[in-house]
Amino acid sequence: MIKSMTGFGRGFSGQGKNRIDIEIRAVNSRYLEIKLRGFPIQAQVEQELRKIIEKDVQRGSIYVRIELNNNHDLPSISFNRERYESLQGILKNIYVSYGQRLNLSDVITTNDLLKIEDSKSIDQALVLEAANNAIEQLNEMREREGEIIYADIKNRIEFLEKTLVQSEKIAENLKIEKQLDLKNKISELLNDKKLDESRLIQEVAYYSERSDVTEELVRCRSHIKQVDNFINMNEPVGKRLNFLLQEINREVNTIGSKSPQTDVTMLVVEMKSELEKLREQLQNLI
């Protein structure tokens, strides 16, 4: 079943002062982007955390917030007064010697004035356990939203299929009418001159096929069938569905350009409107 790209999950592990809480929020994105916030964790723990998110979340902008219940384990930060006074003296000497006034921010970063003591190592197993719980909750929400999107896509597919049937009937009738009309006009122009019937049929067929949309309608039907197949797969299909939608839109545009001022034009307008709504829904899928 398809999944929405958006969702939220929260998980925790440990107890009391050693409890770790992780929140994961996912929003739409063409690719997978993972951003960590909150309590700092060791590089190797972050690497493992990113691995399980990549494996189970797959796509979207992912915002991860990590909270540790034990405030005593937070990094200790203090102001480096000696460093500050030394830098101020250097800046004063530069001004006296060269007449150039510099601000402290021109030569240092905030961290140059701060002493940051490393926090106690955080348990990797606890982090990954909390993350897995959050991911499970996130994916459950994604699946629920995916079911709603699935129902909407199915309705729009059914509408497009019905519209294609109507378009095929109208296009076939128009093709016959156009052939007869063209044949009559040619006969009138030639008047009493002897007419080569086989040559006339060839010319009529050539000009009428220039406005024939049968092939485009067949390709549209094939693409729509593939969309229906994809949304029933238990794997990420968002990118493939977006590609198919572009192809359907291309065929519909061709149908519209080949069928000016006909009943098909109105159906093309309806299909394009439905395709735009479908496109918005597909943007939400993994």
Phi, psi and omega in degrees: 000143180292155179237146172288155178277340183265150178172175181214141177214148178228136178218158178216163175209162182079177182222158175056229183290344181263011181287135177244129176247134177231130175247136178235124179240132182240134176229169185297139173197150179293331184235186176261120177232126182244125180235124182260139179225166174092218186297129181289138179238160181295155184302318183291327177291317178299320180299315179293323178298316179297324180299314183288330176292315179301321183289317189259340183259320167076313185206148179122168171274117187249121179252119183247126177244127182247128179234134176250129185292333183276097182295338181291343181269002178291150179301141178272125183238128179223159182277131181269086185295318181300317179297319181297311182295324179296316180294321178298321178297318179297316180297322179294318179296322178298319181293317181294318185281322188240353179072016181253123182264124178244146174271157179301324182291345180285339188239351182221169169253169180303322184295340178293338182255002183244139172259118182244115178269135181300142177280167177296143180303140180262142185290118182299319182300320180293320179298313183291325177296314179297320180295317179298321177296319179293319180295319178301315180293320178300312182292328175298317178294320178298320180293320179297316178292326178298323178297320179293316179295321179303312181299320180293317179297318179302316179298319182288325176296316179299319178297315180297320180296317178296320180294324177296319178300315178298317181296320180298316180296314181294317182297321179294316178296319179295324179297315179295315180299319182293321178297315179295316181297317180293320179297317179295318180296319178295319179298319179295320181294321180283338178058241185270359182294148181295134186246128175280106186301317182294320178294321179299316180298319179297315181295317180298316180297319181299311183287328180287328180289340177295336178250008180283132183246016183302313182297318180296320179294321179296316180294321177301314181299319180296315180296318181295323177297320178294322176302315180299321179293317183296319184290351177261002179276150179262057180200164180297127183227004185306313183293319179294322179294322178296322177296314179299321181296323176298320179293318178298316181298322178297315180295319180296321177298320178295318177301316180296319181288333179275347186235058180289143175056044176228173177295335179296326181303318179296321178292325177297318178300317179295319180294319180296322177296318180291323179295324178294319177294322178294320179300318179298322179290319182293334177297339182271356187265148175291000000 
